Amino acid sequence: MRGLLAVACAYVAVAFAAVVVVSPRVPFADAWRHYTRLLDTPFPGSLFAADNGHAEVFANLVRCASLHWLAGDERVQIAVGFVLALATLGVMLRIVWRARDVAPLTRAMVALALTLGVFWLGNARALLHDNESLHVYSVLLCIVCAIALVIDPHGRPPASFARVAAASGLCFVAAFNFGSGIAGFAALFMLLFVQRAAARNYVVVATGLLLALLCYRALAVAAPVAWSLQPLEQASVALRWLAAPLIYLFWPFVDPAAAAALPRPFDSVGAIARAWTAVCGDVHRSAIPQMLAGAAWVLTIVIATVRNRRHRDAGNAIAKLGLALAWFGFGVAGLVGLTRAGYFADNPLQLYAPRYLPWSTLAWTGLLTVFLASANHGRMRLAVVIATGALALAAEGGMLLVMQHERDAANADAVSAVVGVWPDRGSPGENEYDDVRAGATALRR
């Protein structure tokens, strides 16, 4: 048990070290556009201005404070984002540790799984970039607090009407920190379903969802996300998107380019990756293996949900936490499928982009938590959580290299913004020079 907790602490420590060493201290990617909008739009309207269809009220508040009071110091935003991530994990661990009807070893295994879900460096894009961490972890903190309000750790009847209303309010707040927050209502609905809540609790959650959608639409009307109903294509996108964490865990085995970057003693991995590509196609563009993985996830979580409803007394608080996290991830997958299918059709390599990974990682973390909360298969559960922790190590190093490259690109473009001399080439990575120029002009003012 102590070994599992030590590994969990090690993952947090590595993430903290990566934040300190690798996080860009200058604007990166969308941050340039955010800064232009925040500086050109009068306060407080700047807080509610939607970007790419997303409202980011809390993140905008922190950015405004940094811009106007701290000369745009990125370190404050980095620190706030990391504290939000720590608080998110802390709320979940509190649910786990209060579940006294679960064996200590099981709680330790779940603690490691949840730690991986938040601080695994597959999530480095969110953890290491303050522009991402502010909205990702403000949303997740709201969602896990809402889950904590609705789950009763002692197996008594479902939460009171007041607690359900407060949880709905937190999901409403999450929706205005990023569009993914709307999926929090899916987690609440499923918790109520599993706990056989009274009908009036469903009504309050449905009311909160409707209000969030109406208000969100009103805020995002200046920058709406165009979409149309294409069920097969959108379901394909959602299922493949759900499989992203598995791809990151096994990336060198399914991508010859990633395998080629490994040290010489691992040359045999390249043969496996080439064989995979020959059979299944390019991992960035293929559909069938990823869709099958996503479909298996959906089927498993549906069965687990029905089982926990039928055997409510056997479903402990940890299992309910896992189900809620999984259904939140499923809700985000649905949102991605509905609103981003056209974008991914034009940009297929973006489907597995790191910026989406924290949401799908949480979906698999929820499923793993449900499995670990089971009283059966003791040795198998321990083997699975240890294997997951070991596999996650490979992505730690790989994502650190990717983030180091992005930090260097961010620094180079920041130098260009300072001196006003721009390279005679296309925009590198995600820093669009038009956005950088506009942001630099606004910052100088």
C-alpha positions, -999 to +999 in steps of 0.1 A: +000+000+000+028+024+009+045+016-024+015+026-044+011+059-025+048+066-030+044+061-068+014+084-068+035+111-049+063+106-074+040+113-103+029+145-087+065+155-079+076+149-115+047+169-128+056+198-104+092+196-115+081+197-152+059+227-145+089+245-128+114+237-155+095+234-188+065+257-186+068+286-210+071+319-192+058+338-223+024+337-241+019+306-263-006+296-289-041+309-281-028+331-253-017+358-278-053+360-291-067+359-256-045+388-245-055+409-276-092+404-268-088+411-231-068+443-237-090+456-265-124+448-248-136+470-219-138+452-185-160+434-174-172+425-209-138+410-216-144+383-190-175+370-209-162+373-245-163+338-261-133+324-280-138+297-306-172+290-290-159+287-255-165+310-225-136+311-201-147+334-173-124+323-145-094+319-168-101+354-182-103+368-147-069+355-138-054+367-171-069+401-166-054+403-131-020+392-145-021+417-173-032+448-154-016+442-120+014+420-126+027+431-160+015+399-177+036+376-155+029+341-166+042+326-134+011+336-115-011+319-140+011+287-140+009+286-102-029+290-101-033+263-127-012+238-108-030+246-075-063+239-092-050+206-104-039+197-069-072+207-055-090+186-081-070+155-070-075+164-033-113+165-036-113+130-053-089+116-027-111+128+001-140+108-014-117+078-016-103+080+019-138+085+035-150+052+019-142+032+050-161+002+037-133-003+011-100-021+020-070+002+024-051-015-004-080-008-028-081+028-017-044+031-024-048+016-059-075+040-066-054+069-053-027+060-078-052+057-106-067+091-099-032+107-096-023+093-130-056+107-144-046+142-133-008+144-132+003+119-159+024+139-184+002+128-212-017+157-199+013+180-201-003+203-226-028+213-198-004+209-168+025+229-184+007+256-203-010+281-181-033+291-210-047+256-209-044+248-172-066+277-161-097+264-179-090+227-178-085+225-140-111+251-131-136+230-149-125+197-133-124+212-099-160+223-103-170+189-116-154+168-088-168+192-062-203+186-077-197+149-077-186+150-040-219+168-031-241+142-047-222+110-036-229+098-001-198+080+012-218+060+038-243+044+015-273+062+028-301+076+006-292+100-022-281+135-016-307+161-005-324+184-030-302+213-017-270+194-024-282+184-059-291+220-066-257+232-054-240+205-076-260+217-106-248+252-098-212+241-099-218+224-133-233+257-145-202+275-133-180+249-150-198+255-183-187+291-182-151+282-176-149+260-208-175+243-230-165+209-217-180+219-184-215+213-198-207+176-197-208+177-159-245+175-161-242+140-176-222+129-146-249+143-123-277+126-142-259+092-140-252+096-103-289+103-097-298+073-118-274+049-100-286+062-066-323+060-076-329+096-067-363+113-065-377+128-097-374+164-084-336+160-083-336+152-120-357+183-127-333+206-109-303+191-129-323+194-162-332+230-153-295+238-147-285+222-180-312+242-199-302+274-183-265+267-190-272+260-227-294+291-231-269+314-214-239+298-232-256+303-265-262+340-256-225+345-248-212+325-277-234+341-303-206+364-314-184+333-321-207+303-327-195+268-335-212+257-367-224+221-367-250+199-383-263+165-373-244+137-390-248+107-366-224+082-381-195+106-387-200+122-353-202+089-335-170+078-353-152+109-341-165+105-305-154+069-303-120+075-318-114+105-296-122+083-265-093+060-276-067+087-274-052+078-240-045+042-252-027+056-282-005+078-260+002+048-237+013+026-266+025+053-290+059+038-300+041+004-307+016+020-331+035+048-348+068+041-367+079+077-363+077+075-325+094+042-325+123+056-346+129+082-319+136+055-293+172+045-283+189+017-302+182-010-277+145-006-285+149-011-323+125-041-321+096-018-312+099-003-347+091-036-362+060-039-341+049-003-351+055-011-388+035-043-385+006-024-368+006+003-395+006-024-423-024-040-408-044-011-393-031+019-413-016+052-400-027+056-364-034+093-370-060+085-397-072+049-391-107+044-377-114+007-369-091-002-340-098+031-322-135+029-328-135-006-314-116+006-283-140+035-278-171+012-283-157-013-258-153+015-233-189+027-238-203-009-235-183-015-203-193+017-186-230+011-195-229-024-180-212-011-149-238+017-145-267-007-148-250-031-124-245-004-098-281+007-100-294-029-095-271-035-066-271-001-050-260-013-016-229-030-031-219+001-051-195+020-028-186+057-031-154+049-050-174+031-077-198+060-079-169+084-083-155+063-111-189+062-129-193+100-126-159+107-140-165+082-168-199+097-178-183+132-177-157+120-202-185+104-223-203+138-222-172+156-235-168+130-262-204+137-273-197+174-274-165+169-294-183+147-318-212+171-323-193+203-326-158+193-340-165+166-365-162+190-394-129+204-381-114+169-377-125+160-412-104+189-425-076+184-399-075+146-391-042+149-373-058+171-346-082+144-334-055+131-309-040+165-302-026+168-266-050+196-257-079+172-258-062+145-237-071+155-202-108+150-209-105+115-225-079+105-199-104+112-171-129+090-189-105+060-188-095+070-152-132+067-143-135+032-158-103+021-141-116+034-108-148+014-112-128-017-119-105-012-089-135-006-066-148-041-073-143-066-045-133-093-070-100-101-088-077-088-061-044-098-078-056-088-112-066-053-100-031-048-085-015-061-117-036-037-138-029-006-118+009-014-117+010-020-154-009+012-161+016+031-140+045+015-158+031+022-192+025+058-183+062+062-177+071+061-214+048+090-221+064+110-193+097+113-212+082+117-246+058+145-236+085+163-218+105+165-250+075+177-269+067+204-243+104+215-243+102+220-280+070+240-276+087+261-249+116+269-272+092+278-300+073+301-277+105+318-265+117+323-301+084+339-311+084+361-279+118+374-289+104+383-324+075+401-306+099+421-285+123+432-312+097+434-340+116+412-364+098+382-378+112+351-395+106+349-432+088+315-429+054+300-420+041+300-385+058+272-364+035+249-345+005+267-330+019+303-327+002+321-356+023+352-364-008+374-370-020+366-335+015+372-321+018+406-338-016+417-326-010+405-291+024+422-290+008+455-301-018+452-274+007+444-247+030+473-256+000+497-250 
